[in-house]
Amino acid sequence: MEHPYIIPYLEQRMKEMGFKKFHFETVVVNNINFGNYGFGSGLDLFWEVLQSDNRYGKYVKQIDASNHFYYLVKKTVSSDLKITSDTGYLLPSESVDYSNYTFHNFREFTGQIFITDTAPFELEFIRAIPYE
């Protein structure tokens, strides 16, 4: 994990939203398409949600993050990266200077998340799942 501030930030953010307890984990999203290769029902479902789609020369991913909160923690991103969700966004114009931000780059995404880029990508998120 590249950001030493993420855990205190998560604790503060979950408290602000009224959640007393939560679990968090690292999630790497990339363009590897595993499809259904018999990894077991849980993992197959996970990879099915994160499958790649290369339409119109763009790499596209959709993540169903209902009741989950994703925080982008990778410091370097492509200048063409675009992430949109029900509650947040990162536009290509912001991606150019993304590595210069500190707290600003803890972007929160939840609901339906769409990631597009003109090249294959690998992004690291922290996923927070509140349970109380």
C-alpha positions in Angstrom: 0.0 0.0 0.0 1.5 3.3 -1.1 -0.3 5.6 1.3 0.4 5.6 5.0 -2.6 7.9 5.6 -5.3 5.7 4.2 -6.2 3.8 7.4 -6.8 7.0 9.5 -8.7 8.4 6.6 -10.9 5.4 6.3 -11.7 5.4 10.0 -12.6 9.1 9.8 -14.7 8.7 6.7 -16.6 5.7 7.9 -17.4 7.5 11.2 -18.6 10.6 9.2 -21.0 8.3 7.3 -22.3 6.8 10.6 -20.6 3.3 10.3 -19.2 2.0 13.6 -17.5 -1.0 12.2 -16.1 -1.8 8.8 -13.7 -4.2 7.0 -11.2 -3.1 4.4 -9.1 -4.9 1.9 -6.9 -4.2 -1.1 -8.4 -4.8 -4.5 -6.3 -4.8 -7.7 -8.3 -4.1 -10.9 -6.6 -4.8 -14.2 -7.2 -6.1 -17.7 -6.6 -9.8 -17.1 -9.8 -11.6 -18.2 -10.0 -14.9 -16.4 -13.6 -15.7 -17.6 -14.9 -18.9 -16.1 -11.9 -21.1 -15.7 -13.1 -23.1 -12.6 -11.6 -21.1 -9.8 -14.7 -21.8 -7.7 -18.0 -20.1 -7.6 -17.0 -17.1 -5.5 -13.9 -16.2 -7.5 -15.6 -16.8 -10.8 -18.3 -14.3 -9.8 -15.6 -11.8 -8.7 -13.7 -12.0 -11.9 -16.9 -12.0 -14.0 -17.8 -8.6 -12.5 -14.3 -7.3 -13.3 -13.9 -8.6 -16.9 -12.3 -6.5 -19.5 -14.1 -5.2 -22.5 -12.1 -3.5 -25.3 -14.7 -1.4 -27.2 -13.8 1.4 -29.6 -10.1 1.2 -28.7 -10.8 1.7 -25.0 -10.4 -0.7 -22.1 -13.5 -0.7 -20.0 -14.3 -2.3 -16.6 -17.5 -2.2 -14.6 -17.6 -2.9 -10.9 -20.8 -3.4 -8.9 -19.8 -1.6 -5.6 -23.2 -1.4 -4.0 -22.8 -0.9 -0.3 -19.0 -0.9 -0.7 -16.6 2.1 -0.9 -13.6 2.0 -3.2 -10.7 4.4 -2.7 -8.1 4.7 -5.4 -4.7 4.5 -3.8 -2.3 3.9 -6.8 -0.1 7.0 -7.0 0.6 6.9 -10.8 -2.2 6.6 -13.3 -2.5 7.0 -17.0 -3.3 10.5 -18.3 -6.3 9.0 -20.2 -7.8 7.2 -17.2 -11.4 8.0 -16.5 -13.4 6.6 -13.5 -17.0 7.4 -12.9 -19.4 6.1 -10.2 -22.7 6.9 -8.6 -20.9 9.2 -6.2 -17.5 10.3 -7.6 -15.4 10.7 -10.7 -11.8 11.0 -11.9 -11.5 12.7 -15.3 -8.6 12.4 -17.7 -7.8 16.1 -17.1 -7.3 15.3 -13.4 -5.4 12.1 -14.0 -2.5 14.1 -15.5 -1.5 15.6 -12.1 -2.8 12.8 -9.9 0.5 11.9 -8.4 1.0 15.4 -7.1 -2.0 15.1 -4.7 -1.8 13.8 -1.2 -5.2 13.6 0.6 -7.1 14.7 -2.5 -6.2 11.5 -4.3 -8.3 9.4 -1.9 -11.2 9.4 -4.3 -14.3 7.6 -3.1 -16.3 5.6 -5.5 -19.4 3.6 -4.8 -22.4 2.1 -6.7 -21.7 1.3 -10.3 -18.1 2.1 -11.1 -16.9 2.4 -14.7 -13.2 2.5 -15.5 -12.0 3.4 -19.0 -8.6 3.9 -20.5 -6.9 3.9 -23.9 -4.4 1.3 -22.7 -4.4 -1.7 -20.4 -4.3 -0.7 -16.7 -3.7 -1.9 -13.3 -5.2 0.1 -10.4 -5.0 -0.5 -6.7 -8.1 0.3 -4.6 -8.9 -0.1 -0.9 -12.4 -1.5 -0.6 -14.2 -0.6 2.7 -17.2 -2.7 3.6 -19.2 -1.3 6.5 -21.1 -3.9 8.6 -22.6 -2.0 11.5 
